[in-house]
Amino acid sequence: MAKSTAPANTALADVAPSLHAMAQRLVNAETRFLVTVQHISGCTAAVAARVLALYLKIKAVKLNATSGQFEIKHGALLDQDVIHRAIAQSAPAVGV
């Protein structure tokens, strides 16, 4: 007896639009964070991405797939001097 895959494919097709919407909201949250950091610090998109990677690593920021927003643990992490220190800390090593 061969198993039918129709119900499984139907279930996946029902869920796919929701997953796509969640993925888009994650992208929107990331974009909002990058634009915010660029606006505050005057850095490039690549440098803002390094700040995001550092903040995600230390769990200082969370990207919310439900609301499409980023959640920062403390508002001081968005101060210009703190962002500049994060940029310096996340700078790639030279000569390694």
N, CA, C and O of each residue as an XYZ file, in Angstrom:
384
protein
N       0.833     -1.172      0.000
C       0.000      0.000      0.000
C       0.886      1.247      0.000
O       1.784      1.394      0.830
N       0.617      2.110     -0.923
C       1.372      3.364     -1.014
C       0.676      4.432     -0.182
O      -0.550      4.548     -0.177
N       1.482      5.194      0.509
C       0.920      6.273      1.322
C       0.612      7.465      0.436
O       1.347      7.764     -0.505
N      -0.452      8.124      0.742
C      -0.837      9.319      0.006
C      -0.178     10.531      0.645
O      -0.198     10.685      1.866
N       0.405     11.390     -0.182
C       1.054     12.601      0.336
C       0.175     13.821      0.143
O       0.596     14.933      0.461
N      -1.029     13.647     -0.367
C      -1.911     14.781     -0.626
C      -2.244     15.578      0.634
O      -2.173     16.807      0.591
N      -2.602     14.948      1.751
C      -2.918     15.751      2.938
C      -1.717     16.555      3.445
O      -1.871     17.698      3.876
N      -0.532     15.963      3.394
C       0.654     16.673      3.864
C       0.940     17.878      2.968
O       1.258     18.956      3.470
N       0.831     17.708      1.658
C       1.073     18.821      0.742
C       0.017     19.907      0.919
O       0.321     21.096      0.822
N      -1.196     19.508      1.173
C      -2.264     20.477      1.397
C      -2.001     21.267      2.675
O      -2.201     22.481      2.712
N      -1.557     20.584      3.711
C      -1.257     21.265      4.976
C      -0.119     22.252      4.793
O      -0.172     23.358      5.330
N       0.908     21.875      4.046
C       2.026     22.771      3.787
C       1.576     23.976      2.973
O       2.013     25.099      3.223
N       0.715     23.744      2.013
C       0.207     24.848      1.198
C      -0.630     25.808      2.041
O      -0.659     27.009      1.772
N      -1.304     25.284      3.052
C      -2.106     26.142      3.935
C      -1.224     27.002      4.831
O      -1.595     28.123      5.178
N      -0.064     26.486      5.204
C       0.821     27.176      6.141
C       1.795     28.105      5.426
O       2.264     29.073      6.023
N       2.106     27.837      4.181
C       3.126     28.587      3.444
C       2.895     30.099      3.441
O       3.855     30.836      3.667
N       1.696     30.602      3.202
C       1.524     32.062      3.230
C       1.828     32.674      4.602
O       2.370     33.777      4.683
N       1.484     31.969      5.664
C       1.776     32.469      7.008
C       3.273     32.509      7.266
O       3.784     33.463      7.853
N       3.978     31.463      6.823
C       5.432     31.432      6.998
C       6.094     32.534      6.189
O       7.048     33.164      6.646
N       5.591     32.762      4.999
C       6.130     33.843      4.163
C       5.921     35.195      4.837
O       6.816     36.039      4.824
N       4.758     35.402      5.420
C       4.471     36.663      6.106
C       5.375     36.840      7.320
O       5.850     37.946      7.580
N       5.618     35.767      8.062
C       6.510     35.850      9.223
C       7.938     36.173      8.789
O       8.614     36.990      9.413
N       8.385     35.531      7.726
C       9.731     35.798      7.223
C       9.857     37.248      6.773
O      10.884     37.885      7.007
N       8.825     37.767      6.134
C       8.854     39.159      5.693
C       8.896     40.109      6.888
O       9.577     41.133      6.839
N       8.185     39.784      7.945
C       8.214     40.631      9.142
C       9.588     40.611      9.807
O      10.026     41.627     10.346
N      10.272     39.464      9.774
C      11.641     39.407     10.296
C      12.572     40.295      9.477
O      13.412     41.005     10.030
N      12.418     40.251      8.167
C      13.224     41.115      7.292
C      12.915     42.581      7.590
O      13.825     43.408      7.642
N      11.647     42.904      7.784
C      11.261     44.280      8.104
C      11.875     44.738      9.424
O      12.343     45.872      9.526
N      11.877     43.871     10.434
C      12.458     44.217     11.734
C      13.959     44.460     11.602
O      14.495     45.411     12.170
N      14.628     43.594     10.848
C      16.068     43.768     10.633
C      16.353     45.069      9.896
O      17.277     45.800     10.253
N      15.568     45.356      8.876
C      15.755     46.589      8.114
C      15.538     47.817      8.985
O      16.292     48.786      8.896
N      14.510     47.781      9.825
C      14.254     48.908     10.735
C      15.422     49.135     11.684
O      15.813     50.274     11.937
N      15.981     48.041     12.209
C      17.122     48.177     13.112
C      18.315     48.775     12.374
O      18.960     49.691     12.883
N      18.610     48.272     11.189
C      19.755     48.770     10.426
C      19.599     50.250     10.096
O      20.553     51.018     10.220
N      18.409     50.652      9.679
C      18.157     52.059      9.356
C      18.289     52.926     10.605
O      18.836     54.027     10.544
N      17.793     52.434     11.730
C      17.889     53.183     12.985
C      19.347     53.398     13.383
O      19.739     54.509     13.740
N      20.143     52.341     13.321
C      21.561     52.449     13.687
C      22.287     53.377     12.717
O      23.123     54.177     13.137
N      21.977     53.280     11.435
C      22.601     54.169     10.450
C      22.242     55.621     10.734
O      23.100     56.499     10.648
N      21.004     55.877     11.067
C      20.553     57.238     11.336
C      21.223     57.811     12.588
O      21.641     58.969     12.601
N      21.321     56.998     13.631
C      21.897     57.472     14.887
C      23.401     57.677     14.768
O      23.928     58.692     15.224
N      24.097     56.716     14.158
C      25.561     56.750     14.164
C      26.178     57.303     12.890
O      27.350     57.680     12.884
N      25.409     57.358     11.813
C      25.957     57.837     10.544
C      26.846     56.808      9.862
O      27.665     57.170      9.017
N      26.703     55.548     10.205
C      27.549     54.505      9.623
C      26.906     53.932      8.353
O      25.788     54.295      7.986
N      27.629     53.043      7.707
C      27.122     52.392      6.500
C      26.240     51.208      6.868
O      26.164     50.818      8.033
N      25.583     50.649      5.882
C      24.715     49.483      6.107
C      25.528     48.278      6.559
O      25.068     47.500      7.396
N      26.728     48.115      6.018
C      27.569     46.974      6.401
C      27.990     47.076      7.864
O      28.004     46.072      8.576
N      28.331     48.275      8.313
C      28.732     48.473      9.704
C      27.518     48.281     10.620
O      27.640     47.692     11.695
N      26.360     48.771     10.203
C      25.142     48.576     10.992
C      24.815     47.086     11.116
O      24.317     46.646     12.152
N      25.090     46.317     10.076
C      24.866     44.868     10.120
C      25.801     44.209     11.132
O      25.414     43.247     11.796
N      27.029     44.718     11.256
C      27.952     44.194     12.271
C      27.435     44.499     13.676
O      27.552     43.667     14.576
N      26.864     45.689     13.865
C      26.285     46.043     15.160
C      25.119     45.114     15.468
O      24.988     44.630     16.593
N      24.273     44.864     14.476
C      23.149     43.949     14.674
C      23.646     42.558     15.058
O      23.112     41.937     15.977
N      24.667     42.071     14.356
C      25.206     40.743     14.665
C      25.737     40.688     16.097
O      25.526     39.700     16.800
N      26.425     41.745     16.530
C      26.939     41.792     17.897
C      25.799     41.826     18.906
O      25.820     41.089     19.891
N      24.811     42.672     18.669
C      23.680     42.786     19.594
C      22.882     41.481     19.664
O      22.402     41.103     20.732
N      22.741     40.801     18.538
C      22.049     39.504     18.556
C      22.872     38.472     19.323
O      22.324     37.647     20.055
N      24.186     38.526     19.149
C      25.069     37.562     19.823
C      24.992     37.712     21.334
O      24.958     36.716     22.058
N      24.965     38.947     21.812
C      24.920     39.169     23.262
C      23.476     39.265     23.770
O      23.231     39.579     24.935
N      22.547     38.992     22.883
C      21.111     38.978     23.199
C      20.618     40.322     23.729
O      19.795     40.386     24.643
N      21.140     41.394     23.133
C      20.715     42.737     23.511
C      19.538     43.194     22.666
O      18.845     44.146     23.026
N      19.308     42.524     21.548
C      18.188     42.864     20.677
C      17.522     41.568     20.233
O      18.164     40.526     20.094
N      16.226     41.667     20.016
C      15.442     40.522     19.548
C      14.600     40.999     18.372
O      13.951     42.042     18.449
N      14.613     40.244     17.295
C      13.775     40.547     16.145
C      12.470     39.786     16.315
O      12.472     38.559     16.414
N      11.363     40.506     16.349
C      10.066     39.912     16.630
C       9.346     39.603     15.313
O       8.990     40.512     14.562
N       9.137     38.320     15.046
C       8.479     37.896     13.814
C       6.985     38.148     13.840
O       6.342     38.170     12.790
N       6.427     38.336     15.015
C       4.991     38.574     15.123
C       4.639     40.007     14.772
O       3.698     40.255     14.019
N       5.397     40.952     15.319
C       5.078     42.366     15.097
C       5.910     43.015     14.001
O       5.551     44.083     13.505
N       7.020     42.383     13.614
C       7.882     42.982     12.611
C       8.715     44.123     13.161
O       9.173     44.981     12.407
N       8.912     44.137     14.466
C       9.693     45.179     15.131
C      10.904     44.550     15.808
O      10.961     43.337     16.009
N      11.865     45.394     16.155
C      12.965     44.902     16.972
C      12.724     45.351     18.402
O      12.159     46.415     18.653
N      13.163     44.516     19.331
C      13.017     44.821     20.750
C      14.404     44.894     21.350
O      15.151     43.916     21.315
N      14.755     46.043     21.899
C      16.077     46.250     22.477
C      15.952     46.131     24.001
O      14.972     46.592     24.585
N      16.943     45.515     24.631
C      16.874     45.271     26.079
C      16.905     46.567     26.878
O      16.225     46.686     27.897
N      17.694     47.543     26.416
C      17.803     48.806     27.147
C      18.007     49.926     26.134
O      18.791     49.789     25.194
N      17.308     51.016     26.328
C      17.380     52.132     25.394
C      18.770     52.721     25.253
O      19.086     53.309     24.219
N      19.611     52.578     26.276
C      20.972     53.119     26.210
C      21.792     52.444     25.119
O      22.786     53.006     24.660
N      21.396     51.265     24.704
C      22.129     50.568     23.644
C      21.968     51.252     22.289
O      22.686     50.934     21.341
N      21.033     52.184     22.199
C      20.856     52.944     20.959
C      21.448     54.349     21.056
O      21.228     55.172     20.167
N      22.195     54.632     22.122
C      22.910     55.908     22.210
C      24.064     55.901     21.217
O      24.647     54.856     20.933
N      24.380     57.064     20.701
C      25.412     57.169     19.671
C      26.770     56.650     20.160
O      27.444     55.920     19.434
N      27.177     57.017     21.377
C      28.482     56.578     21.860
C      28.525     55.065     22.087
O      29.562     54.438     21.868
N      27.426     54.483     22.517
C      27.373     53.031     22.719
C      27.444     52.313     21.374
O      28.118     51.291     21.247
N      26.757     52.841     20.383
C      26.817     52.241     19.045
C      28.232     52.337     18.488
O      28.710     51.393     17.859
N      28.911     53.467     18.710
C      30.290     53.616     18.229
C      31.227     52.635     18.930
O      32.151     52.114     18.306
N      31.001     52.376     20.216
C      31.802     51.362     20.913
C      31.508     49.971     20.372
O      32.416     49.148     20.265
N      30.262     49.699     20.033
C      29.910     48.401     19.440
C      30.564     48.248     18.073
O      31.007     47.158     17.709
N      30.624     49.345     17.316
C      31.285     49.308     16.008
C      32.763     48.990     16.192
O      33.315     48.160     15.470
N      33.405     49.648     17.154
C      34.822     49.401     17.411
C      35.057     47.959     17.877
O      36.044     47.330     17.496
N      34.153     47.452     18.694
C      34.306     46.090     19.212
C      34.071     45.054     18.110
O      34.676     43.983     18.131
N      33.214     45.359     17.167
C      32.889     44.378     16.130
C      33.743     44.555     14.887
O      33.512     43.892     13.876
N      34.733     45.448     14.952
C      35.591     45.673     13.789
C      36.380     44.406     13.468
O      36.853     43.723     14.376
N      36.523     44.089     12.187
C      37.294     42.903     11.809
C      38.765     43.067     12.199
O      39.309     44.170     12.153
N      39.388     41.978     12.576
C      40.799     42.010     12.974
C      41.673     42.321     11.762
O      41.442     41.814     10.664
N      42.665     43.153     11.981
C      43.577     43.533     10.903
C      44.830     42.677     10.994
O      45.412     42.519     12.066
N      45.243     42.120      9.841
C      46.481     41.368      9.780
C      46.400     39.951     10.343
O      47.425     39.342     10.651
N      45.186     39.429     10.477
C      45.059     38.068     11.013
C      44.754     37.117      9.900
O      44.607     35.918     10.136
